[in-house]
């Protein structure tokens, strides 16, 4: 069954613990998934850019996020939609014991740049979350920015598995608000010298102390 066959009105709105401890854990361990067609297998580190992936899968996307802040994926009503994928990570040096993975995406120099890893524990399962932001020095300022949350199991659970599979949550964030903030900050910075000059003029207009008081 594909996403196009999902019942009208259905919304996939899991918690982070459910994503890691049910969907990802069952996928890695070869256990059945309650909704196997919701989180799809896809190579997010292939030749497609994030917006191309969004165009291909966003049309039939029936997922809803309750997250207000991109940094904290917790509670908070928001109408944003997310895309969920299972993807296999590829090491930069496959023959080495290094745990560094290739984060390149697309064919024009784009990469996913990550923040610090946050670890959690639930139902006897230790899992990690890391936030990534897409950056590409070869393109101008896009109309949207791309955020990806990557959920992975603890390395102790990944010893005897054929692939290092993670669950990724991709979000499209409009940059219109950012441009508005830049404009407002620029306008405020232009007004600041005027405010300072008014303060200086007010100080200069302060009436001088009368001379008779100086000699009292």
C-alpha positions as a printed NumPy array, in Angstrom:
array([[ 0.   ,  0.   ,  0.   ],
       [ 1.304,  3.482, -0.875],
       [ 0.673,  6.857,  0.726],
       [-1.878,  7.597, -2.013],
       [-4.11 ,  4.817, -0.595],
       [-4.243,  6.158,  2.956],
       [-7.732,  6.966,  4.172],
       [-8.844, 10.569,  3.753],
       [-8.398, 12.527,  6.968],
       [-5.752, 10.22 ,  8.362],
       [-2.897, 12.004, 10.124],
       [ 0.36 , 10.409, 11.219],
       [ 1.257, 12.213, 14.413],
       [ 3.647, 10.054, 16.492],
       [ 5.699, 11.066, 19.494],
       [ 9.479, 10.93 , 19.293],
       [ 9.533,  7.908, 21.595],
       [ 7.099,  6.103, 19.297],
       [ 9.232,  6.891, 16.261],
       [12.385,  5.54 , 17.892],
       [11.125,  2.732, 20.122],
       [ 8.505,  1.304, 17.774],
       [ 9.086,  2.253, 14.147],
       [12.87 ,  2.465, 14.084],
       [13.486, -0.343, 16.56 ],
       [11.117, -2.728, 14.751],
       [12.636, -1.794, 11.394],
       [16.195, -2.477, 12.527],
       [15.286, -5.702, 14.338],
       [13.141, -7.038, 11.507],
       [ 9.908, -6.869, 13.506],
       [ 6.528, -5.99 , 11.94 ],
       [ 5.413, -2.358, 11.793],
       [ 1.886, -1.251, 12.618],
       [ 1.821,  1.04 ,  9.552],
       [ 4.538, -0.198,  7.17 ],
       [ 3.583,  2.223,  4.38 ],
       [ 3.819,  5.434,  6.451],
       [ 7.588,  5.62 ,  6.981],
       [ 9.067,  4.756,  3.608],
       [12.488,  3.443,  2.654],
       [14.403,  6.064,  0.699],
       [17.991,  7.109,  0.115],
       [18.132, 10.648,  1.488],
       [21.845, 10.879,  0.688],
       [21.467, 10.258, -3.019],
       [21.43 , 12.644, -5.992],
       [18.183, 14.431, -5.12 ],
       [18.09 , 17.735, -3.3  ],
       [15.721, 18.205, -0.324],
       [13.212, 20.211, -2.375],
       [13.136, 17.478, -5.026],
       [12.375, 14.896, -2.346],
       [ 9.669, 17.183, -1.013],
       [ 8.102, 17.532, -4.458],
       [ 8.107, 13.773, -4.987],
       [ 6.631, 12.794, -1.63 ],
       [ 4.915, 15.89 , -0.273],
       [ 1.881, 15.626, -2.557],
       [ 0.497, 12.574, -0.773],
       [ 1.86 , 13.499,  2.621],
       [-0.673, 12.866,  5.392],
       [ 1.514, 13.601,  8.373],
       [ 1.047, 16.285, 10.948],
       [ 3.504, 17.753, 13.398],
       [ 2.483, 19.169, 16.748],
       [ 5.795, 20.974, 17.14 ],
       [ 6.092, 24.706, 17.536],
       [ 9.882, 24.924, 17.717],
       [12.253, 23.242, 15.257],
       [14.886, 22.78 , 17.949],
       [12.58 , 21.132, 20.455],
       [10.312, 18.513, 18.93 ],
       [ 7.896, 18.39 , 21.813],
       [ 4.312, 19.538, 22.314],
       [ 2.912, 22.734, 20.822],
       [ 0.235, 23.123, 18.134],
       [ 1.455, 23.89 , 14.633],
       [ 0.042, 23.166, 11.135],
       [ 3.439, 22.118,  9.732],
       [ 3.757, 18.891,  7.775],
       [ 6.72 , 16.531,  7.976],
       [ 8.025, 13.695,  5.823],
       [ 9.286, 10.489,  7.446],
       [11.832,  8.1  ,  5.912],
       [14.014,  5.148,  6.764],
       [17.44 ,  5.619,  5.221],
       [20.764,  3.785,  5.453],
       [23.836,  5.775,  6.405],
       [27.085,  5.264,  4.507],
       [30.457,  5.597,  6.17 ],
       [33.041,  7.897,  4.633],
       [35.656,  5.132,  4.93 ],
       [33.76 ,  1.798,  4.824],
       [36.817, -0.268,  5.671],
       [37.687,  1.73 ,  8.766],
       [36.197,  1.545, 12.266],
       [35.409,  5.254, 12.18 ],
       [31.779,  6.153, 12.871],
       [31.758,  9.185, 10.565],
       [29.065,  9.057,  7.916],
       [28.836, 10.811,  4.58 ],
       [26.335, 13.676,  4.931],
       [26.559, 14.893,  1.346],
       [23.266, 15.222, -0.528],
       [22.427, 16.055, -4.141],
       [24.984, 16.704, -6.841],
       [25.825, 20.38 , -6.225],
       [27.794, 20.407, -2.991],
       [24.939, 20.35 , -0.477],
       [25.348, 18.776,  2.957],
       [23.374, 18.138,  6.111],
       [25.105, 19.897,  9.023],
       [24.246, 18.532, 12.465],
       [24.049, 19.835, 16.01 ],
       [24.868, 17.971, 19.205],
       [23.388, 14.522, 19.81 ],
       [20.71 , 14.125, 22.506],
       [20.21 , 10.672, 24.043],
       [16.994,  9.265, 25.529],
       [15.871,  6.028, 27.131],
       [12.444,  4.413, 27.111],
       [11.091,  0.854, 27.312],
       [14.616, -0.48 , 27.763],
       [15.766,  1.141, 24.499],
       [18.4  ,  3.868, 24.269],
       [18.062,  6.104, 21.243],
       [19.489,  9.372, 19.932],
       [18.172, 12.466, 18.239],
       [20.174, 14.915, 16.197],
       [19.035, 18.007, 14.339],
       [20.415, 18.775, 10.889],
       [20.185, 21.81 ,  8.628],
       [20.771, 21.709,  4.873],
       [23.516, 24.037,  3.636],
       [24.895, 24.572,  0.168],
       [27.484, 27.311, -0.565],
       [26.882, 26.961, -4.309],
       [23.328, 28.306, -4.307],
       [21.861, 31.641, -3.334],
       [19.413, 32.327, -0.535],
       [16.528, 29.903, -1.112],
       [12.853, 30.602, -0.4  ],
       [12.838, 27.833,  2.184],
       [15.256, 26.148,  4.546],
       [15.331, 22.444,  5.23 ],
       [15.469, 20.884,  8.676],
       [15.991, 17.192,  9.339],
       [15.683, 15.349, 12.643],
       [17.525, 12.053, 12.654],
       [16.587,  9.298, 15.107],
       [19.067,  6.483, 15.65 ],
       [19.41 ,  3.57 , 18.036],
       [22.288,  3.262, 20.462],
       [25.425,  1.687, 18.966],
       [25.027, -1.288, 21.305],
       [21.899, -2.247, 19.339],
       [23.55 , -1.848, 15.938],
       [26.342, -4.414, 16.235],
       [24.91 , -7.289, 14.191],
       [22.736, -5.493, 11.671],
       [23.48 , -5.396,  7.92 ],
       [22.771, -1.665,  7.534],
       [23.001,  1.353,  9.801],
       [19.373,  2.381,  9.417],
       [18.015,  5.616, 10.875],
       [14.631,  7.294, 10.823],
       [14.611, 10.824,  9.421],
       [11.998, 13.525,  9.732],
       [12.234, 16.28 ,  7.119],
       [10.6  , 19.659,  7.511],
       [10.298, 22.571,  5.117],
       [10.633, 25.942,  6.804],
       [ 9.766, 29.114,  4.935],
       [12.386, 31.86 ,  4.95 ],
       [ 9.831, 34.668,  4.557],
       [ 9.779, 35.275,  8.293],
       [13.56 , 35.459,  8.29 ],
       [13.545, 38.112,  5.564],
       [10.959, 40.093,  7.52 ],
       [13.134, 39.902, 10.617],
       [16.135, 41.118,  8.62 ],
       [14.125, 44.055,  7.271],
       [12.832, 44.989, 10.714],
       [16.316, 44.764, 12.191],
       [17.685, 46.938,  9.4  ],
       [14.967, 49.541,  9.876],
       [15.519, 49.587, 13.634],
       [19.256, 49.998, 13.13 ],
       [18.592, 52.946, 10.816],
       [16.398, 54.579, 13.44 ],
       [18.914, 54.074, 16.218],
       [21.267, 56.935, 15.178],
       [18.268, 59.266, 15.05 ],
       [17.278, 58.253, 18.549],
       [20.812, 58.838, 19.773],
       [20.969, 62.241, 18.113],
       [17.7  , 63.216, 19.786],
       [19.157, 62.239, 23.133],
       [22.249, 64.347, 22.457],
       [20.171, 67.324, 21.388],
       [18.034, 67.028, 24.501],
       [21.171, 67.066, 26.61 ],
       [22.445, 70.133, 24.809],
       [19.139, 71.891, 25.38 ],
       [19.39 , 71.398, 29.136],
       [19.222, 74.868, 30.723],
       [22.544, 75.932, 32.284],
       [22.904, 76.458, 36.012],
       [22.382, 80.078, 36.985],
       [25.581, 81.923, 37.89 ],
       [24.281, 83.324, 41.146],
       [23.904, 79.789, 42.484],
       [27.536, 79.062, 41.719],
       [28.658, 81.833, 44.014],
       [26.321, 81.209, 46.908]])
